[in-house]
Amino acid sequence: VSWLFNPTRSEITSLDSGNIDDILNNADVALVNFYADWCRFSQMLHPIFEEASNVIKEEYPDKNQVVFARVDCDQHCYIAQRYRISKYPTLKLFRNGMMMKREYRGQRSVTAIADYIRQQKSNPIREVQDLEEISSLDRSRRHIVGYFEQKDSDNYRTFERVANILHDDCVFLSAFGAISKAERFSGDNVIYKPPGENAPDMVYLGSLTNFDLIYAWTQDKCVPLVREITFENGEELTEEGLPFLILFHMKDDLESLEKFQQEVARQLISEKGTINFLHADCDKFRHPLLHIQKTPADCPVIAIDSFRHMYVFPDFSDLLVPGKLKQFVLDLHSGKLHREFHHGPDPTDVAPGQPIQDLASSPPESSFQKLAPSEHRYTLLREKDEL
């Protein structure tokens, strides 16, 4: 497919410290190109990105409906750091100023980028025409169901904003008027239906017009505390910028996974936001296991990947010792894990008369810096061994 590039028509907004918050906060959807002029992949993307902007502007002429913007990461390195940009070009999606965790990784073509934006503008909520539809939901997935008196209401508009952000993590449904009346015994109502045929529903009890409250509640329900890391989502998880606490387990070893989930919830809920809690299939991730001198036969294994090094939890059976897992994470944050790997136990941890071990070797290198490298991007991350 051939197309002509007309630079006079493009409406790409250049972002800087003075305008970035105002422009992104007022945009329903914004696609931002983080680039570097010296990167040839950035240079290749520029005319494609501009033409895609022209196509979309024809369909969404309101300037706040869809914004195409760009950041020169050499000129505005602090903006790149703020959004944890580590490769060029990176296309990030924003909704009302909030950066979505899944960046655009599709084909770098006018058609593909335009189709992606159209998809982002589509309604993420399925309207229910009969409450019988609710009873036949696929209970292997997470669902958020809103029951409203009318669609034209502040309550529903807030619900819609939340759904636009979290629709990749939950299925959103809504019912209105007479159809929803049976579920609106005390006014408009939002419930969470967790996975599992017999899992009880949970009701949102806060204000339906308070975006921050309902978003936090919905995110907590839709995004599991312990997520699975795969080769498909690995790069996405690394870009969240948090170290990993990973349980490596055999796929059918659900007992170890359940114990890990329970102890993370019991010991580490206060650490949410400082570290990502993950689980991984030992067979699929043999390479990271080799970095810590383990094989699938050693699973279950718990390790921390700091993106510099990997550290192994001494013994999986210690998982149930109160506070043991939490101390492992705290030792990462304090630098103790790194320090002890190089220089042996801290003096305060050594019994009187016991020599301090001096380790010449370094901790195993990170295995997750470049899990799923995207094509046509220059990455600043490097790893000794390719997966």
GUKEKOL-938789 format. One line per field, with one value per residue (C-alpha): residue number from 1; residue in three letters; chain; x, y, z. Coordinates in pm, 1 decimal, always signed. Each point is the difference from the previous one (the first is absolute). Layout:
N
nr <- NUM|...
rest <- ALA|...
kette <- A|...
X <- X|...
Y <- Y|...
Z <- Z|...
% end
This chain:
387
nr <- 1|2|3|4|5|6|7|8|9|10|11|12|13|14|15|16|17|18|19|20|21|22|23|24|25|26|27|28|29|30|31|32|33|34|35|36|37|38|39|40|41|42|43|44|45|46|47|48|49|50|51|52|53|54|55|56|57|58|59|60|61|62|63|64|65|66|67|68|69|70|71|72|73|74|75|76|77|78|79|80|81|82|83|84|85|86|87|88|89|90|91|92|93|94|95|96|97|98|99|100|101|102|103|104|105|106|107|108|109|110|111|112|113|114|115|116|117|118|119|120|121|122|123|124|125|126|127|128|129|130|131|132|133|134|135|136|137|138|139|140|141|142|143|144|145|146|147|148|149|150|151|152|153|154|155|156|157|158|159|160|161|162|163|164|165|166|167|168|169|170|171|172|173|174|175|176|177|178|179|180|181|182|183|184|185|186|187|188|189|190|191|192|193|194|195|196|197|198|199|200|201|202|203|204|205|206|207|208|209|210|211|212|213|214|215|216|217|218|219|220|221|222|223|224|225|226|227|228|229|230|231|232|233|234|235|236|237|238|239|240|241|242|243|244|245|246|247|248|249|250|251|252|253|254|255|256|257|258|259|260|261|262|263|264|265|266|267|268|269|270|271|272|273|274|275|276|277|278|279|280|281|282|283|284|285|286|287|288|289|290|291|292|293|294|295|296|297|298|299|300|301|302|303|304|305|306|307|308|309|310|311|312|313|314|315|316|317|318|319|320|321|322|323|324|325|326|327|328|329|330|331|332|333|334|335|336|337|338|339|340|341|342|343|344|345|346|347|348|349|350|351|352|353|354|355|356|357|358|359|360|361|362|363|364|365|366|367|368|369|370|371|372|373|374|375|376|377|378|379|380|381|382|383|384|385|386|387
rest <- VAL|SER|TRP|LEU|PHE|ASN|PRO|THR|ARG|SER|GLU|ILE|THR|SER|LEU|ASP|SER|GLY|ASN|ILE|ASP|ASP|ILE|LEU|ASN|ASN|ALA|ASP|VAL|ALA|LEU|VAL|ASN|PHE|TYR|ALA|ASP|TRP|CYS|ARG|PHE|SER|GLN|MET|LEU|HIS|PRO|ILE|PHE|GLU|GLU|ALA|SER|ASN|VAL|ILE|LYS|GLU|GLU|TYR|PRO|ASP|LYS|ASN|GLN|VAL|VAL|PHE|ALA|ARG|VAL|ASP|CYS|ASP|GLN|HIS|CYS|TYR|ILE|ALA|GLN|ARG|TYR|ARG|ILE|SER|LYS|TYR|PRO|THR|LEU|LYS|LEU|PHE|ARG|ASN|GLY|MET|MET|MET|LYS|ARG|GLU|TYR|ARG|GLY|GLN|ARG|SER|VAL|THR|ALA|ILE|ALA|ASP|TYR|ILE|ARG|GLN|GLN|LYS|SER|ASN|PRO|ILE|ARG|GLU|VAL|GLN|ASP|LEU|GLU|GLU|ILE|SER|SER|LEU|ASP|ARG|SER|ARG|ARG|HIS|ILE|VAL|GLY|TYR|PHE|GLU|GLN|LYS|ASP|SER|ASP|ASN|TYR|ARG|THR|PHE|GLU|ARG|VAL|ALA|ASN|ILE|LEU|HIS|ASP|ASP|CYS|VAL|PHE|LEU|SER|ALA|PHE|GLY|ALA|ILE|SER|LYS|ALA|GLU|ARG|PHE|SER|GLY|ASP|ASN|VAL|ILE|TYR|LYS|PRO|PRO|GLY|GLU|ASN|ALA|PRO|ASP|MET|VAL|TYR|LEU|GLY|SER|LEU|THR|ASN|PHE|ASP|LEU|ILE|TYR|ALA|TRP|THR|GLN|ASP|LYS|CYS|VAL|PRO|LEU|VAL|ARG|GLU|ILE|THR|PHE|GLU|ASN|GLY|GLU|GLU|LEU|THR|GLU|GLU|GLY|LEU|PRO|PHE|LEU|ILE|LEU|PHE|HIS|MET|LYS|ASP|ASP|LEU|GLU|SER|LEU|GLU|LYS|PHE|GLN|GLN|GLU|VAL|ALA|ARG|GLN|LEU|ILE|SER|GLU|LYS|GLY|THR|ILE|ASN|PHE|LEU|HIS|ALA|ASP|CYS|ASP|LYS|PHE|ARG|HIS|PRO|LEU|LEU|HIS|ILE|GLN|LYS|THR|PRO|ALA|ASP|CYS|PRO|VAL|ILE|ALA|ILE|ASP|SER|PHE|ARG|HIS|MET|TYR|VAL|PHE|PRO|ASP|PHE|SER|ASP|LEU|LEU|VAL|PRO|GLY|LYS|LEU|LYS|GLN|PHE|VAL|LEU|ASP|LEU|HIS|SER|GLY|LYS|LEU|HIS|ARG|GLU|PHE|HIS|HIS|GLY|PRO|ASP|PRO|THR|ASP|VAL|ALA|PRO|GLY|GLN|PRO|ILE|GLN|ASP|LEU|ALA|SER|SER|PRO|PRO|GLU|SER|SER|PHE|GLN|LYS|LEU|ALA|PRO|SER|GLU|HIS|ARG|TYR|THR|LEU|LEU|ARG|GLU|LYS|ASP|GLU|LEU
kette <- A|A|A|A|A|A|A|A|A|A|A|A|A|A|A|A|A|A|A|A|A|A|A|A|A|A|A|A|A|A|A|A|A|A|A|A|A|A|A|A|A|A|A|A|A|A|A|A|A|A|A|A|A|A|A|A|A|A|A|A|A|A|A|A|A|A|A|A|A|A|A|A|A|A|A|A|A|A|A|A|A|A|A|A|A|A|A|A|A|A|A|A|A|A|A|A|A|A|A|A|A|A|A|A|A|A|A|A|A|A|A|A|A|A|A|A|A|A|A|A|A|A|A|A|A|A|A|A|A|A|A|A|A|A|A|A|A|A|A|A|A|A|A|A|A|A|A|A|A|A|A|A|A|A|A|A|A|A|A|A|A|A|A|A|A|A|A|A|A|A|A|A|A|A|A|A|A|A|A|A|A|A|A|A|A|A|A|A|A|A|A|A|A|A|A|A|A|A|A|A|A|A|A|A|A|A|A|A|A|A|A|A|A|A|A|A|A|A|A|A|A|A|A|A|A|A|A|A|A|A|A|A|A|A|A|A|A|A|A|A|A|A|A|A|A|A|A|A|A|A|A|A|A|A|A|A|A|A|A|A|A|A|A|A|A|A|A|A|A|A|A|A|A|A|A|A|A|A|A|A|A|A|A|A|A|A|A|A|A|A|A|A|A|A|A|A|A|A|A|A|A|A|A|A|A|A|A|A|A|A|A|A|A|A|A|A|A|A|A|A|A|A|A|A|A|A|A|A|A|A|A|A|A|A|A|A|A|A|A|A|A|A|A|A|A|A|A|A|A|A|A|A|A|A|A|A|A|A|A|A|A|A|A|A|A|A|A|A|A|A|A|A|A|A|A|A|A|A|A|A|A|A|A|A|A|A|A
X <- +0.0|+146.8|-85.4|+124.3|+138.4|-108.5|+180.4|-213.3|-304.2|+149.4|-106.5|+258.3|+29.0|+352.0|-4.7|+226.3|-5.2|-220.1|-287.5|+9.4|-235.1|-255.2|-14.1|-12.3|-246.8|-247.5|+26.9|-247.5|+266.7|+357.8|+261.7|+349.1|+310.5|+310.1|+290.7|+363.6|+113.6|+315.5|-202.2|-70.0|-313.7|-128.7|+76.7|-190.3|-303.8|-39.5|-181.7|-212.8|-104.5|-84.7|-209.2|-187.4|-75.5|-141.8|-223.9|-133.9|-58.3|-243.9|-204.4|+39.5|+26.7|-50.7|+352.8|-55.4|-142.8|+330.9|+341.5|+312.3|+306.7|+374.4|+286.0|+361.0|+165.5|+341.7|-139.6|-236.1|+175.2|-184.3|-332.8|+144.5|+110.0|-341.0|-166.4|+283.2|+87.1|+289.3|-26.0|-70.1|-244.7|-258.4|-371.2|-191.0|-376.7|-149.9|-360.4|-87.5|+363.9|+42.9|+258.2|-124.2|+229.1|-22.9|+188.1|-66.4|+193.5|-184.6|+123.7|+161.8|-232.8|-261.1|-280.5|+101.8|+43.8|-330.1|-180.5|+153.1|-137.0|-344.9|+5.8|+92.2|-295.2|-247.1|-230.2|+169.4|-329.8|-248.2|-359.6|-213.1|-351.4|-117.1|+129.8|+6.9|+316.3|+170.5|-69.1|+167.1|+329.9|+332.6|+104.9|+362.5|+30.1|-39.2|-312.8|-111.0|-373.9|-163.9|-375.4|-119.1|-330.8|+110.7|+299.4|+5.3|+122.1|+314.8|+8.3|+19.6|+250.5|+237.3|-55.5|+77.8|+328.6|+107.3|-96.9|+200.8|+313.0|-49.0|-187.0|+305.4|-10.6|-374.3|-314.0|-232.6|-376.8|-288.3|-377.8|-242.1|-354.5|-258.7|+252.4|+225.3|-273.7|+15.8|+367.5|-44.9|-166.4|+192.4|+87.3|+254.2|+220.6|+336.5|+108.0|+305.4|-46.9|+330.2|+112.1|-150.0|-351.5|-58.2|+199.5|-218.9|-65.9|+154.4|-187.2|+159.2|-111.4|+160.5|-111.5|-72.4|+106.6|+337.5|+230.7|+303.2|-193.8|-179.9|+312.3|+210.5|-270.5|-39.8|+373.6|+40.7|-263.1|+105.9|+376.9|+104.2|+252.6|+210.8|+10.6|+139.0|+300.7|+17.4|+206.8|-298.7|-24.5|+359.0|+112.1|-315.0|+65.1|+363.1|-112.9|-198.9|+341.9|-40.6|+221.1|-150.9|-71.4|-56.0|-122.1|+128.1|-228.5|-108.2|-318.2|-205.3|+142.0|-290.2|+61.9|+330.0|-161.0|-285.1|+244.6|+200.8|-311.9|-115.8|+335.8|+39.0|-345.1|+81.2|+356.2|+49.7|-320.8|+170.5|+274.2|-241.7|+124.9|+366.8|+35.1|-197.6|-120.9|+15.9|-6.6|+162.5|-11.2|+327.9|+0.1|-45.2|+251.9|+290.6|+238.0|-62.9|+26.9|+342.5|+107.8|-54.3|+142.6|-338.9|-195.4|-370.5|+87.1|+75.6|-339.1|-175.5|+259.4|-46.8|+232.0|+26.4|+106.7|+116.8|+74.2|+367.4|+24.6|-207.1|-12.7|-135.3|-223.3|+195.0|-265.4|-357.3|-106.4|+88.4|-282.9|-237.4|+234.6|-165.4|+180.5|+265.5|-122.2|-50.3|+353.0|+130.4|-170.5|+111.0|+357.8|-27.5|-118.9|+272.6|+274.1|+83.3|-50.5|+245.2|+249.0|+1.5|+37.6|+323.8|+138.3|-167.8|-235.3|-14.8|+208.1|-315.2|-123.8|+317.1|+42.6|+295.4|+326.3|-146.7|+199.8|-177.0|-16.0|+149.7|-170.6|+191.0|-287.9|-291.0|-367.8|-163.2|-89.5|-360.8|-189.5|-302.6|+140.7|-72.3|-267.1|-189.5|+190.1|-222.6|+102.5|+102.5|+109.2|+335.8|+27.3|+227.2|-19.5|+271.2|+33.3|+291.0|-206.8|-290.0|-308.9
Y <- +0.0|+331.5|+334.9|+359.2|+178.9|+362.0|+158.5|+312.7|-200.9|-182.1|+110.3|-161.8|+185.1|+31.2|-52.5|+167.9|+72.4|+302.3|-161.6|-376.4|-22.0|+241.1|-167.4|-359.7|+70.4|+151.2|-272.7|-286.8|-207.3|+102.0|-200.3|+127.0|-78.5|+0.3|+24.6|+92.8|+175.7|-210.6|-325.5|-116.6|-185.6|+330.8|+165.8|-273.8|+39.0|+379.1|+17.0|-304.9|+146.9|+334.0|-155.2|-215.8|+320.6|+154.6|-302.5|+1.8|+375.7|-45.3|-240.1|+173.3|+374.1|+115.1|+88.4|-165.9|-325.7|-134.1|+164.8|-112.9|+134.3|-52.3|+41.3|+52.2|-211.7|+157.8|+349.0|-103.9|-288.5|+69.7|-71.7|-325.2|-92.5|+90.4|-251.6|-256.2|+9.6|-236.8|-51.6|+210.8|+52.2|-91.7|+69.8|+48.5|+39.4|+245.2|+44.6|+327.3|+36.0|-354.0|-213.2|-344.8|-284.9|-166.3|+198.3|-31.4|-296.0|-49.2|+39.9|+334.6|+92.0|+271.0|-256.6|-188.4|+313.2|+146.8|-328.8|-6.8|+346.1|-94.8|-300.9|+222.3|+224.8|-288.5|-58.9|-235.8|-78.5|-258.6|+98.5|-279.1|-36.6|-267.2|-88.1|-364.4|+93.2|+60.3|-353.8|-150.6|+190.8|-172.1|-36.1|-60.1|+376.8|+303.4|+208.8|+346.0|+57.0|+339.7|+42.5|+352.3|+180.6|+184.5|+22.3|+379.1|+36.3|+94.9|-346.8|-172.5|+249.2|-78.4|-373.0|+49.8|+176.2|-289.3|-255.8|+184.7|-45.1|-353.2|-179.2|-215.7|-138.2|-46.9|-46.3|+297.9|-23.2|+237.0|-6.7|+292.7|+98.5|-273.2|-274.0|+102.4|+91.4|-326.9|+63.2|+366.5|-55.0|+293.8|+195.6|-52.2|-293.9|-146.3|-354.1|-214.9|-360.8|-183.4|-314.2|-325.9|-137.7|+29.7|+313.4|+261.5|+338.9|+311.6|+330.4|+341.7|+212.3|+335.5|+301.3|-78.6|+348.5|-13.9|-119.8|-59.0|-219.2|-216.1|-29.0|-118.1|-250.7|-132.1|-24.5|-197.7|-247.7|-20.0|-19.2|-303.3|+58.2|-284.6|+3.0|-254.5|+107.2|-137.7|+68.9|+199.2|+242.8|-5.9|+323.0|+173.6|-103.7|+112.1|+340.5|+51.1|+65.0|-211.1|-293.7|-349.0|-243.8|-320.5|-345.3|-252.8|-303.2|-287.4|+80.6|-265.5|+89.0|+213.0|-73.2|+191.3|+286.5|+20.1|+8.1|+273.8|+205.6|-33.3|+103.2|+293.7|+120.9|-62.5|+132.6|+236.9|+188.0|+316.4|-46.1|+14.6|+282.7|-62.8|-347.0|-215.5|-338.0|-257.0|-371.1|-177.6|-343.1|-181.2|-183.0|+316.3|+199.1|-241.7|+275.7|+231.3|-305.0|-77.9|+351.0|-95.9|-350.3|-170.7|-233.8|-93.6|-293.9|+254.8|+168.4|+157.9|+275.7|+359.8|+272.2|+376.7|+161.3|+355.8|+55.1|+3.5|-335.1|-294.8|-115.7|-334.3|-47.1|-256.7|-268.6|-18.9|-172.9|+323.5|+171.5|-77.4|+137.0|+325.1|+302.8|-196.6|+92.1|+361.6|+23.3|-133.9|+289.2|+255.7|-123.1|+78.6|+355.3|+63.2|-127.5|-285.1|-272.2|+164.6|+82.2|-348.6|-169.2|+189.9|+13.3|-277.6|+43.8|+337.3|+4.6|+28.3|-326.7|-196.6|-199.3|+106.9|-147.8|-101.7|+138.3|+218.4|-170.1|+198.3|-94.1|+74.4|-69.8|+230.5|-84.2|-163.7|+253.0|+103.6|-224.0|+217.6|+324.5|-98.9|-268.3|+85.3|+260.0|+175.9|+31.6|+336.6|+161.9|+92.1|-123.4|+141.0|-325.1|-258.1|-355.8|-242.1|-291.8|+6.9|-203.1
Z <- +0.0|-99.5|+150.7|-28.5|+301.4|+28.4|+296.6|-7.3|+109.3|+296.5|+347.3|+223.3|+330.9|+139.1|+375.6|+254.2|+372.6|-52.5|-189.4|+52.9|+299.1|-140.2|-342.2|+125.3|+282.5|-245.3|-263.8|-2.8|-174.9|-74.1|-186.6|+79.4|-203.5|+220.4|-243.2|-48.2|-315.8|-31.7|+1.2|-354.8|+112.7|+140.0|-331.9|-185.5|+224.3|-28.8|-339.8|+82.8|+335.1|-159.9|-276.3|+252.5|+190.7|-317.7|-60.4|+356.5|+5.6|-288.3|+214.4|+337.7|-75.6|+361.1|+117.2|+340.4|-133.8|-127.4|+31.1|-182.2|+180.7|+17.9|+246.0|-106.4|+269.9|-52.2|+53.1|+281.8|+173.5|+326.0|-175.6|-135.4|+353.5|+140.4|-231.8|+21.8|-369.8|-74.1|-375.7|-308.3|-143.0|+265.1|-56.1|+324.6|+32.7|+250.1|+112.5|+173.8|+100.1|+130.3|-178.4|-93.7|+102.1|-341.9|-258.8|-372.2|-138.0|-326.2|-354.6|-78.9|-285.0|-58.8|-19.3|+314.4|+213.1|-120.6|+69.6|+348.5|+77.9|-134.1|+231.0|+294.0|-79.2|-10.4|+295.4|+249.2|+176.4|-125.9|+65.9|+144.9|-141.8|+244.0|+347.7|-107.9|-189.1|+334.3|+119.7|-306.8|+16.3|-53.0|+364.1|-88.0|-49.8|+225.6|-56.7|+114.9|-39.0|+38.5|+53.9|-77.2|-20.5|-311.7|-229.6|-1.7|+358.8|+189.9|+155.3|-337.3|-142.4|+287.8|-53.4|-369.6|+79.6|+220.6|-265.2|-265.1|+211.0|+136.4|-279.1|-75.2|+353.6|+54.7|-206.9|+54.3|-35.7|+70.5|+25.8|+6.1|+92.8|+42.4|-80.5|+289.7|+249.3|+195.0|+77.0|+94.5|+335.3|+153.5|-311.6|-278.0|+79.6|-112.4|+82.0|-61.9|-106.1|+60.9|-183.4|+123.0|-20.3|+373.9|+72.4|+175.4|-157.0|+154.9|+10.3|-40.3|+295.5|-79.1|-198.3|-365.1|-106.7|+175.0|-277.1|+221.5|+242.6|-253.3|-215.6|+296.4|+100.3|-353.8|-61.9|+321.3|-120.5|-365.2|+37.3|+207.8|+276.5|-144.2|-379.4|-242.3|-203.3|-353.4|-309.6|-130.9|+293.6|+123.8|-163.5|+117.5|+359.9|-9.1|-124.1|+320.3|+151.2|+314.7|+98.9|-16.4|+280.4|-197.0|+87.7|-254.2|+13.9|-219.2|-187.6|+181.8|+343.5|+113.0|+367.6|+2.4|-190.0|+250.4|+294.1|-171.1|-69.9|+360.2|+145.6|-238.3|+108.1|+367.0|+17.6|-291.0|-69.8|+131.8|-263.0|-292.2|-217.5|+85.7|-154.4|-245.0|+124.5|-279.5|-73.1|-292.9|-163.2|+77.7|-332.4|-203.2|+200.4|+15.0|-108.2|+299.7|+226.5|-144.4|+96.2|+364.3|-49.6|+21.8|-226.8|-14.0|+227.6|+276.1|-21.8|+180.8|+28.5|+113.6|-128.7|-29.9|-327.2|+67.1|-374.1|+95.9|+171.5|+113.8|+362.8|+118.6|+304.7|+202.2|+44.2|-130.0|+323.5|+185.6|-186.3|+287.1|+269.0|+115.1|-137.9|-190.1|-349.6|+101.1|+135.2|-331.4|-181.3|+260.5|-40.2|-370.7|+66.9|+260.0|-229.7|+234.3|-263.6|-236.7|+274.3|+150.0|-336.0|-56.4|+351.8|+199.5|+298.0|+170.8|+319.1|+208.1|-153.8|+78.0|+319.3|+220.8|-125.8|-339.5|-295.7|-254.3|-338.1|-288.0|-323.2|-316.7|-234.1|-80.1|+38.8|-302.9|-265.7|-61.1|-242.1|-62.6|-138.7|-358.5|+19.3|-316.1|-202.3|-248.8|-361.5|-143.6|+325.0|+140.5|+358.3|+266.7|+195.3|-39.1|+126.5|-25.3|-120.7|-242.9|+86.5
% end
